[in-house]
Amino acid sequence: NPPVGVTTYYVDCTSGNDSNNGTSQGSAWQTLDRASNASLNPGDTLLFKRGCTFNGSLNISRSGTASQNILIGAYDSGELPMIETNLSGSQEVNITGSYITLENIHARGLAPATEAGCGNNPKGHVVGFKMKSGSHHVTLKNVKATGNYAGAYIQDSSNNNKITGSTFQNNTMMNPLDTSANNDAGAFGILIWGADNEIANNTFSGHDSCSYDYGRDGADIE
């Protein structure tokens, strides 16, 4: 049984309503905006309905504790719930909190543009799971990231995180992908700037993109 006072919230893209209380499948919320504003406390759970596609960004700013993480995940059956955006400079999941466990979510970047002179390669800066500077002890497990500039990005001063059992596939977006010298970057499965992070037992494929500067560029882990 969950600890007393711990709440589970549900988000359903089709039959949810943001005026609901969110605390049962029958009274689920509907949008990422409402989910992003949930008053999550240590031990609380936020679940997205499988088979749903949500457009925009999920912002996770609340923090759990070492003994009671906040859990973000999925419910029901079917495909992983998908969060997608084509807004350059944004991310599908933006994590500023700490002691977060996030599982069973698919973050998909949609190309803001393509570059005709470089094989119509996706062009822009969209990140799947972004652990912002100052966040720590964030665990990603059994997540999926496709189509992004970086499937996951651990910023400088985001430390002691873990990414495990997850799939990073065809994150081929490049930025800025122009003809200026030595400025192309992207096609990262995972991009790491922080310290003391554990990356283990993940699956990577397809991180190979056209680049004016380097011919081909990309990396599973950079």
C-alpha positions in Angstrom: 0.0 0.0 0.0 1.2 3.5 -0.7 2.2 5.7 2.2 -0.6 7.7 3.7 -1.1 11.0 1.9 0.5 9.9 -1.3 -1.5 10.7 -4.4 -1.7 9.2 -7.9 -2.7 11.5 -10.8 -3.9 10.4 -14.2 -3.6 12.2 -17.6 -5.8 11.0 -20.5 -5.5 12.8 -23.9 -9.0 11.7 -25.1 -11.5 11.5 -22.2 -9.7 13.6 -19.6 -10.6 17.1 -18.6 -8.4 19.7 -16.9 -11.2 20.7 -14.7 -11.2 17.2 -13.1 -9.3 16.5 -9.9 -7.0 14.1 -11.8 -7.0 11.5 -9.0 -8.7 8.6 -10.8 -8.8 7.2 -14.3 -12.4 8.4 -14.5 -11.5 11.9 -13.5 -8.2 12.3 -15.3 -6.7 15.5 -16.6 -6.2 16.0 -20.3 -3.2 18.2 -21.1 0.5 18.6 -20.5 -0.1 22.1 -19.1 -2.3 20.8 -16.4 0.1 17.9 -15.6 3.0 20.3 -15.5 1.2 22.3 -12.8 0.4 19.3 -10.6 1.4 19.9 -7.0 3.4 16.7 -6.8 4.8 15.9 -3.3 7.4 13.2 -2.4 5.9 9.8 -3.1 3.3 11.1 -5.5 2.8 9.5 -9.0 1.8 11.1 -12.3 0.6 8.6 -15.0 -0.1 9.2 -18.7 -2.4 6.9 -20.6 -0.8 4.5 -23.0 -1.7 5.0 -26.6 -2.0 8.8 -26.1 0.0 11.4 -27.9 0.6 14.8 -26.2 2.0 17.8 -28.1 4.1 20.2 -26.2 6.4 20.0 -23.1 6.0 18.3 -19.7 7.7 20.4 -17.0 8.7 18.6 -13.9 9.7 21.2 -11.3 8.7 19.5 -8.0 11.1 17.3 -6.1 10.8 14.1 -4.2 13.2 12.8 -1.5 15.8 10.1 -1.5 13.3 7.7 0.2 10.3 8.9 -1.7 10.9 9.8 -5.3 8.2 11.4 -7.4 7.2 8.8 -10.1 6.2 9.8 -13.7 5.0 6.9 -15.8 2.2 5.2 -17.7 -1.0 3.3 -17.1 -3.4 1.1 -19.1 -2.2 -1.0 -22.0 -0.8 -0.3 -25.5 2.0 1.8 -26.8 4.0 4.1 -24.6 2.4 7.5 -24.1 4.2 9.9 -26.5 5.1 13.5 -25.9 6.2 15.3 -29.0 7.1 18.8 -30.1 8.5 20.6 -33.2 9.4 23.8 -31.3 13.1 24.5 -31.7 14.8 25.4 -28.4 12.3 23.3 -26.4 12.2 19.7 -25.0 9.5 17.1 -24.6 10.3 16.5 -20.9 12.0 19.3 -19.0 13.2 18.3 -15.5 14.3 20.9 -13.0 13.3 18.9 -9.9 15.3 16.2 -8.1 14.6 12.7 -6.8 12.4 11.9 -9.8 11.9 8.5 -11.4 10.6 8.6 -14.9 9.6 5.5 -16.9 7.6 4.3 -19.8 7.4 7.6 -21.7 8.3 8.1 -25.4 9.7 11.5 -26.2 9.6 12.3 -30.0 11.2 15.3 -31.6 9.5 16.5 -34.8 11.7 18.4 -37.2 11.1 22.2 -37.2 12.8 22.3 -40.6 14.9 20.2 -43.0 18.1 21.1 -44.8 17.7 20.5 -48.5 21.5 21.0 -49.1 22.3 18.3 -46.6 20.1 15.4 -47.6 17.0 16.9 -46.2 18.4 16.2 -42.7 16.1 17.3 -39.8 17.2 20.7 -38.6 16.6 22.3 -35.2 17.2 22.0 -31.5 14.7 19.7 -29.8 15.6 17.6 -26.8 13.8 14.5 -25.5 14.5 14.4 -21.8 16.4 17.4 -20.4 17.8 17.4 -16.9 18.4 21.0 -16.2 21.4 22.4 -14.3 20.8 21.9 -10.6 18.6 18.8 -10.9 20.0 15.6 -9.4 19.1 12.0 -8.7 16.8 11.7 -11.7 16.3 8.2 -13.0 15.1 7.5 -16.5 14.2 3.8 -17.1 12.4 2.1 -20.0 11.9 5.4 -21.8 12.3 5.9 -25.5 13.6 8.9 -27.4 13.4 9.4 -31.2 13.8 12.2 -33.7 15.6 14.7 -31.4 18.8 16.8 -31.4 19.5 14.8 -28.2 17.4 12.0 -26.9 18.5 12.9 -23.3 20.6 15.9 -22.2 22.2 16.1 -18.8 23.2 19.7 -18.4 26.3 21.0 -16.5 25.7 20.8 -12.8 23.0 18.1 -13.1 24.6 15.2 -11.3 24.0 11.8 -9.8 21.4 10.8 -12.5 20.8 7.4 -14.0 19.6 6.3 -17.4 19.0 2.6 -17.8 17.0 0.1 -19.8 16.0 2.7 -22.4 15.9 3.0 -26.2 17.5 5.9 -28.1 16.8 5.6 -31.8 17.3 7.9 -34.8 17.8 11.1 -32.9 19.2 12.7 -36.1 18.3 16.4 -35.7 21.3 18.8 -36.3 21.7 22.4 -35.3 22.3 24.9 -36.8 23.2 22.9 -39.9 24.3 25.8 -41.9 27.4 26.5 -44.1 29.4 28.4 -41.4 32.5 26.4 -40.4 32.7 24.1 -37.4 29.4 24.8 -35.7 27.2 21.8 -36.5 26.2 19.6 -33.6 23.5 17.1 -32.8 22.4 13.5 -33.5 23.1 12.6 -29.9 21.6 9.6 -28.2 22.6 11.0 -24.8 24.5 14.3 -24.3 26.2 14.6 -20.9 27.8 17.6 -19.3 27.1 16.8 -15.6 29.1 14.6 -13.3 28.6 11.2 -11.5 25.9 10.0 -13.9 25.3 6.4 -14.6 24.4 5.2 -18.2 23.8 1.5 -18.4 22.0 -1.2 -20.4 20.5 1.0 -23.0 19.9 0.4 -26.7 21.2 2.9 -29.3 20.8 3.0 -33.1 20.8 5.4 -36.0 22.7 8.4 -34.6 24.3 9.4 -37.9 23.4 12.6 -39.7 24.5 14.8 -42.6 26.8 17.7 -41.6 28.2 20.5 -43.8 31.2 20.7 -41.4 32.1 17.1 -40.9 30.4 15.2 -43.7 28.7 12.9 -41.2 28.2 13.5 -37.5 26.5 12.0 -34.5 27.1 9.9 -31.3 25.3 7.4 -29.1 26.8 9.1 -26.0 28.6 12.4 -26.2 
